[in-house]
């Protein structure tokens, strides 16, 4: 059985911890192993990254950083079929989703390779002969904590800007997809020009070592993608050192369907937006808000679409909905589906399939109508194929309902009237608002959350900001001692 290793101070090794098991969520079988890191492993990684940043040339070598990122992209593209297979096996997502994730990661690397040589500062003459120079410098050692739901792109979208900025990096990988993390990083660590210590990576199934990273005075930046609850713990742990945080956290994305939205194409977009990775995506549509004049028609049609999805393993070409990450999450979502009738009318009842699929972590979709804004089905991130549908009276009511959670990561508006859609986008408290589509994410455009969906931005030029510091250097052109 393949065993994922940890990468510490320039070497792949099993470390000092015990092996753990990675499960194939489509059938519940053992698929691989991971090497559980110890605190000593983490300290070795942090020390190597600190040494490489403080005493190496990486932070002052933008052309080297560009070359490494471009070679990383080429290597990742060359090994995409192998990584894709393991991503489907360990994560459970559909093959087309895995293929798209890796292609996006390649694009992200190339985007930041271009920015690595364009970190310009500025110089201003403040007064006659008095100059202020403002330079952009790498922030230091970055800690990246990677979740399991999109382990390639969620690693790369933090790692690429960190490396482009000149930071060194310590990565904590999710144990469920540890082998995917290793295969992806091998595309980087195999590059001859990469200095030792610039990148270190290890796997942990718990949170103790992650807490040590957050608390460490030798880590300058934390980039984390995950739940709001975990993000708050990281923020509390990091408060003692006042390190910089980039947190993309939970979401409860509303999709507002205006009365003029064409039903057929809107339904296609809603299903696609709600169920990427079986709904295990923080930007996925979780709530569908429909005007009361078209509510029953839309709810019935959406239930029919969801019910028609082909459920199956990600590697099967006909599959349209894969498994959740594990049986624990399957059982959690199955309970939510079973309890949905206590919160409103159930338009489609989901649950664990019978037959061979019952061995995996599969749950069929649920669609429940909820009106009470205090319901956990509206307020909590469910992270799976349980979709809420809500009625609204007018646009003001739609905005009020959409904004009635503590989250603000993403939203979408569905309408034939672009002006109306843009007006609603202005009122939505979300870091991203799509019109007539959902989940369009790419390297050039920044994403991030409002409120309890986090802070900082990933992707785009602003994605570098969390890994850069601005230094002010002042000088005067007059010789020392000359009195003006």
C-alpha positions in Angstrom: 0.0 0.0 0.0 1.3 3.4 -1.0 2.4 5.5 2.1 2.6 9.2 1.9 5.7 10.7 3.4 6.6 14.0 5.1 9.1 16.5 3.4 11.4 17.8 6.1 14.5 19.9 5.4 15.0 18.7 1.8 14.1 15.0 2.3 11.0 12.8 2.0 10.7 10.5 4.9 8.1 8.7 7.0 9.2 10.7 10.0 8.9 9.6 13.6 5.1 9.2 13.8 2.9 6.2 13.2 1.2 5.3 9.9 -2.5 6.1 9.4 -5.0 4.8 6.9 -6.5 6.7 4.0 -10.0 5.5 2.9 -11.5 5.3 -0.5 -14.9 7.0 0.2 -16.6 5.3 -2.7 -16.3 1.9 -1.2 -14.9 2.3 2.3 -11.8 0.3 1.6 -8.3 1.1 2.7 -6.6 2.9 -0.3 -3.3 4.3 1.1 -1.4 5.2 4.2 -0.1 8.5 5.5 2.8 9.2 7.9 1.5 10.9 11.1 3.9 13.7 12.0 5.2 14.3 15.5 5.8 17.6 17.1 9.5 17.1 16.6 8.9 16.7 12.8 7.0 20.0 12.8 9.7 21.8 14.7 12.3 20.5 12.2 10.1 21.8 9.4 9.7 25.2 11.0 13.4 25.5 11.8 14.4 24.6 8.2 12.0 27.1 6.8 13.2 29.8 9.2 16.9 29.1 8.4 16.2 29.2 4.6 14.4 32.5 4.9 16.8 34.2 7.2 20.1 33.0 5.7 19.3 31.9 2.1 19.0 33.8 -1.1 15.4 32.7 -2.0 13.8 36.0 -0.7 16.1 38.0 -2.9 15.9 36.0 -6.1 12.8 36.8 -8.1 14.1 35.3 -11.3 14.8 32.0 -9.6 11.3 32.1 -8.0 9.8 32.6 -11.5 11.8 29.8 -13.0 10.9 27.4 -10.1 7.2 28.2 -10.4 7.1 27.7 -14.1 8.9 24.3 -13.8 6.5 23.4 -11.0 3.6 24.1 -13.4 5.1 22.0 -16.2 5.8 19.1 -13.8 2.3 19.2 -12.4 0.8 19.2 -15.9 3.0 16.2 -16.9 1.9 14.2 -13.8 -1.7 15.3 -13.9 -3.2 11.8 -14.9 -1.5 10.1 -12.0 -2.5 12.8 -9.5 -6.0 12.9 -10.9 -6.5 9.1 -10.3 -5.4 9.5 -6.6 -7.5 12.6 -6.1 -10.6 10.6 -7.3 -9.6 7.6 -5.1 -8.9 9.5 -1.9 -11.3 12.4 -2.1 -14.2 10.8 -4.0 -14.8 13.6 -6.4 -15.7 13.1 -10.0 -13.0 12.6 -12.6 -13.9 15.8 -14.4 -13.8 17.7 -11.1 -10.3 16.3 -10.4 -9.1 17.1 -13.9 -10.4 20.7 -13.6 -8.8 21.2 -10.2 -5.4 20.2 -11.4 -5.7 22.3 -14.6 -6.6 25.3 -12.5 -3.6 24.8 -10.2 -1.3 24.7 -13.2 -2.8 28.0 -14.4 -2.4 29.5 -10.9 1.3 28.6 -10.8 1.9 30.3 -14.1 0.0 33.4 -13.1 2.1 33.9 -10.0 5.3 33.0 -11.8 4.6 36.1 -13.9 4.1 38.3 -10.8 7.3 37.0 -9.1 9.3 39.5 -11.2 6.9 42.3 -10.9 6.9 43.2 -7.2 7.4 46.9 -7.7 7.7 49.5 -4.9 7.7 53.3 -5.3 9.8 56.3 -4.6 8.3 59.7 -3.8 10.0 63.1 -3.2 8.3 64.3 -0.1 10.0 67.7 0.0 12.9 69.3 -1.7 15.7 66.7 -1.5 13.7 64.4 0.8 12.8 61.0 -0.4 10.7 58.1 0.7 11.3 54.6 -0.7 8.6 52.0 -0.2 9.6 48.5 -1.1 7.6 45.3 -1.1 9.4 42.5 0.8 8.5 38.9 1.7 6.7 38.6 5.0 8.8 35.7 6.3 7.9 32.1 6.9 4.3 31.1 5.9 2.3 28.3 7.4 -0.2 26.8 5.0 -3.0 24.5 6.4 -4.6 22.6 3.6 -8.1 20.9 3.8 -9.1 17.7 2.0 -11.9 18.9 -0.2 -9.7 20.4 -3.0 -6.2 19.5 -1.8 -4.4 20.5 -5.0 -5.8 23.9 -5.8 -6.3 24.9 -2.2 -2.6 24.2 -1.6 -1.4 25.9 -4.8 -3.5 29.1 -4.4 -1.7 29.8 -1.1 1.7 28.2 -2.0 2.1 30.0 -5.3 1.8 33.6 -4.1 3.8 32.7 -1.0 6.7 31.5 -3.1 6.3 34.3 -5.6 6.6 36.8 -2.8 9.8 35.2 -1.6 8.5 33.5 1.6 9.5 30.0 2.7 6.7 27.7 3.6 5.6 25.0 6.1 2.6 23.0 5.0 0.2 21.0 7.1 -1.6 18.6 4.8 -5.0 16.9 5.4 -4.5 13.2 6.3 -7.4 12.1 4.1 -5.6 13.2 1.0 -2.0 13.1 2.1 -0.7 11.1 -0.9 -2.2 13.7 -3.2 -0.3 16.4 -1.3 2.9 14.4 -1.7 2.5 13.8 -5.4 1.7 17.5 -6.0 4.7 18.7 -4.0 7.0 16.2 -5.7 6.5 18.3 -8.8 8.2 21.1 -6.8 10.7 19.3 -4.7 12.2 17.5 -7.7 13.4 20.9 -9.1 17.1 21.1 -8.9 17.1 24.9 -8.3 14.8 24.8 -5.3 16.9 25.6 -2.2 16.7 23.2 0.8 14.2 24.4 3.5 12.2 26.7 1.2 9.3 24.2 1.4 8.5 21.7 4.1 5.4 19.6 4.5 3.9 17.1 6.9 0.6 15.4 7.7 -1.4 15.5 10.9 -4.8 13.9 11.6 -5.4 16.0 14.7 -4.8 19.7 15.6 -2.0 19.8 18.1 0.8 20.4 15.6 -1.4 22.9 13.7 -1.9 24.7 17.0 1.9 24.8 17.4 2.3 26.4 14.0 -0.3 29.0 14.9 1.5 29.8 18.2 5.1 29.6 16.9 7.0 32.9 16.9 9.0 31.6 14.0 6.0 31.6 11.7 5.0 35.0 10.3 1.9 34.3 8.2 -0.8 31.6 8.4 -2.9 30.9 5.3 -5.9 28.6 6.2 -8.9 27.4 4.3 -11.6 25.6 6.3 -14.4 26.0 8.8 -15.2 29.2 10.6 -14.9 27.4 13.9 -11.4 26.2 13.2 -10.5 29.7 11.8 -11.4 31.2 15.1 -9.2 28.8 17.0 -6.3 29.6 14.7 -6.9 33.3 15.3 -6.9 32.8 19.0 -3.8 30.7 18.9 -2.0 33.2 16.7 -2.9 36.2 18.8 0.1 35.7 21.2 2.5 36.5 18.3 0.2 38.8 16.3 1.2 37.0 13.1 -0.6 37.9 9.9 -3.6 35.7 9.0 -5.3 34.9 5.7 -8.5 33.0 6.5 -11.0 31.7 3.9 -13.7 30.1 6.1 -17.2 28.8 5.9 -20.0 29.9 3.6 -23.7 29.6 3.2 -24.0 30.9 -0.4 -27.5 32.1 -1.4 -28.6 32.0 -5.0 -31.4 34.6 -5.7 -33.6 33.7 -8.6 -35.5 36.7 -9.9 -38.9 36.2 -11.6 -37.5 36.8 -15.1 -34.8 34.1 -14.9 -35.2 31.4 -17.6 -36.1 28.3 -15.8 -34.3 25.6 -17.7 -30.9 27.2 -17.9 -31.2 28.5 -14.3 -31.9 25.0 -13.0 -28.9 23.6 -14.7 -26.7 26.3 -13.1 -28.2 25.9 -9.7 -27.6 22.1 -9.6 -24.0 22.6 -10.9 -23.4 25.4 -8.3 -24.9 23.4 -5.4 -23.2 20.1 -5.8 -19.5 20.4 -6.7 -17.7 17.7 -4.8 -21.1 16.5 -3.5 -21.7 19.9 -2.0 -18.4 19.9 0.0 -17.2 23.3 -1.1 -17.4 26.5 0.9 -18.7 28.5 -2.0 -21.3 26.0 -3.1 -24.9 27.1 -3.3 -26.6 26.2 0.0 -29.8 28.3 -0.2 -32.0 29.0 -3.3 -34.2 32.1 -2.9 -37.2 32.2 -5.3 -39.8 34.8 -5.8 -43.2 33.6 -4.5 -44.8 34.0 -8.0 -42.6 31.2 -9.3 -41.7 29.3 -6.2 -43.8 26.1 -6.5 -42.8 25.7 -10.2 -39.1 26.2 -9.4 -39.1 24.0 -6.3 -40.8 21.1 -8.1 -38.5 21.3 -11.2 -35.4 21.6 -9.0 -36.4 18.6 -7.0 -36.9 16.6 -10.2 -33.4 17.7 -11.5 -31.7 16.7 -8.2 -33.6 13.4 -8.1 -32.4 12.5 -11.6 -28.7 12.8 -10.8 -26.7 9.6 -11.3 -24.9 8.7 -8.0 -21.7 6.7 -8.2 -17.9 6.5 -7.8 -16.0 9.4 -9.3 -14.1 7.3 -11.8 -17.3 6.0 -13.5 -18.0 8.2 -16.5 -21.8 8.3 -16.0 -21.5 9.5 -12.3 -22.9 12.9 -11.6 -22.7 12.9 -7.8 -19.8 11.3 -5.9 -19.5 10.3 -2.3 -18.8 12.5 0.7 -15.3 12.3 2.2 -16.0 9.6 4.8 -18.7 7.6 6.6 -18.9 10.0 9.5 -19.9 12.8 7.2 -22.3 10.5 5.3 -24.1 9.7 8.5 -24.2 13.3 9.6 -25.8 14.4 6.3 -28.2 11.4 6.4 -29.4 12.6 9.8 -29.9 16.1 8.5 -31.8 14.7 5.6 -34.0 12.6 7.9 -34.7 15.6 10.2 -35.5 18.1 7.4 -39.2 17.6 7.7 -39.1 19.1 11.2 -38.0 22.4 9.6 -40.3 22.7 6.6 -41.8 21.0 3.6 -39.5 18.4 2.0 -39.6 18.6 -1.8 -37.0 15.8 -2.2 -36.0 13.3 0.6 -32.4 12.2 0.4 -30.6 9.5 2.3 -28.0 6.7 2.1 -28.6 4.6 -1.1 -29.2 0.9 -0.9 -27.2 -1.8 -2.6 -23.5 -1.6 -3.4 -23.4 2.2 -2.9 -24.3 1.7 0.7 -20.7 0.6 1.4 -19.4 4.0 0.4 -20.0 7.5 1.8 -22.9 8.3 -0.6 -25.9 10.4 0.3 -28.6 11.4 -2.3 -29.7 15.0 -2.4 -32.4 16.6 -0.1 -34.4 19.7 -1.0 -36.2 21.3 1.9 -38.3 24.5 2.0 -37.5 26.6 5.1 -39.0 29.9 6.1 -37.6 30.3 9.7 -34.4 32.3 9.4 -33.2 31.0 12.7 -33.3 27.4 11.5 -29.9 25.6 11.5 -30.6 24.6 7.9 -30.2 28.3 7.1 -27.7 29.4 9.7 -25.2 26.5 9.7 -22.8 25.3 7.0 -24.0 21.8 6.3 -21.3 20.9 3.7 -23.1 18.3 1.7 -26.1 17.6 -0.6 -28.8 19.1 1.7 -30.2 22.2 -0.2 -32.6 24.8 1.3 -35.1 26.6 -0.8 -36.9 29.8 0.4 -39.7 32.1 -0.7 -39.3 35.9 -0.9 -41.8 38.6 -1.6 -39.8 41.3 -3.3 -36.2 42.2 -3.9 -35.8 43.9 -0.6 -37.0 40.8 1.1 -34.6 38.7 -1.0 -31.7 40.8 0.1 -32.7 40.8 3.7 -33.0 37.0 3.7 -29.7 36.4 1.8 -27.8 38.6 4.3 -29.4 37.0 7.3 -26.5 34.7 8.2 -23.1 35.4 9.8 -21.4 34.2 6.6 -20.5 36.2 3.5 -18.3 34.2 1.2 -20.2 33.9 -2.0 -23.6 34.5 -3.7 -25.2 34.5 -7.1 -28.1 36.3 -8.8 -30.1 34.7 -11.6 -31.9 37.2 -13.9 -32.3 38.4 -17.5 -32.0 42.0 -16.3 -28.3 42.8 -15.9 -29.0 46.1 -14.2 -31.2 44.5 -11.7 -28.6 41.8 -11.0 -25.9 44.4 -10.5 -28.1 46.4 -8.1 -28.7 43.3 -6.0 -25.0 42.4 -6.1 -24.2 45.8 -4.6 -26.5 45.0 -1.6 -25.3 41.5 -0.9 -22.7 41.1 1.9 -20.6 38.6 0.1 -17.0 38.7 -1.1 -18.0 37.3 -4.5 -21.3 37.6 -6.4 -21.8 35.8 -9.7 -24.6 36.6 -12.1 -26.3 33.7 -14.0 -23.5 31.3 -13.0 -21.8 30.1 -9.8 -18.4 28.9 -8.7 -16.4 30.6 -11.4 -13.0 30.9 -9.8 -9.7 31.6 -11.6 -6.2 33.0 -10.8 -6.8 36.5 -12.1 -9.7 37.4 -9.8 -9.4 37.8 -6.0 -11.8 35.8 -3.7 -12.4 36.0 0.0 -15.1 36.4 2.6 -16.9 39.1 4.6 -17.9 38.7 8.2 -17.3 35.1 9.6 -16.3 33.8 6.2 -12.8 35.2 6.9 -10.5 37.9 5.8 -7.6 38.4 3.4 -7.8 37.6 -0.3 -6.6 34.7 -2.4 -6.0 34.6 -6.2 -5.2 37.8 -8.2 -2.6 40.4 -7.6 -4.0 41.0 -4.1 -3.3 37.3 -3.3 0.3 38.4 -2.8 -0.5 41.0 -0.2 -0.8 38.5 2.7 2.7 37.3 2.0 4.3 40.7 1.5 5.3 43.6 3.8 5.9 47.2 2.9 9.1 48.8 4.2 9.6 52.6 4.2 13.2 53.8 3.8 13.7 57.6 4.1 16.8 59.7 3.0 17.8 63.2 2.2 20.1 64.3 -0.7 22.0 66.8 1.4 25.2 65.6 3.0 25.1 64.7 6.7 25.5 67.7 8.9 24.4 70.3 6.4 21.8 72.7 7.8 19.1 73.7 5.6 
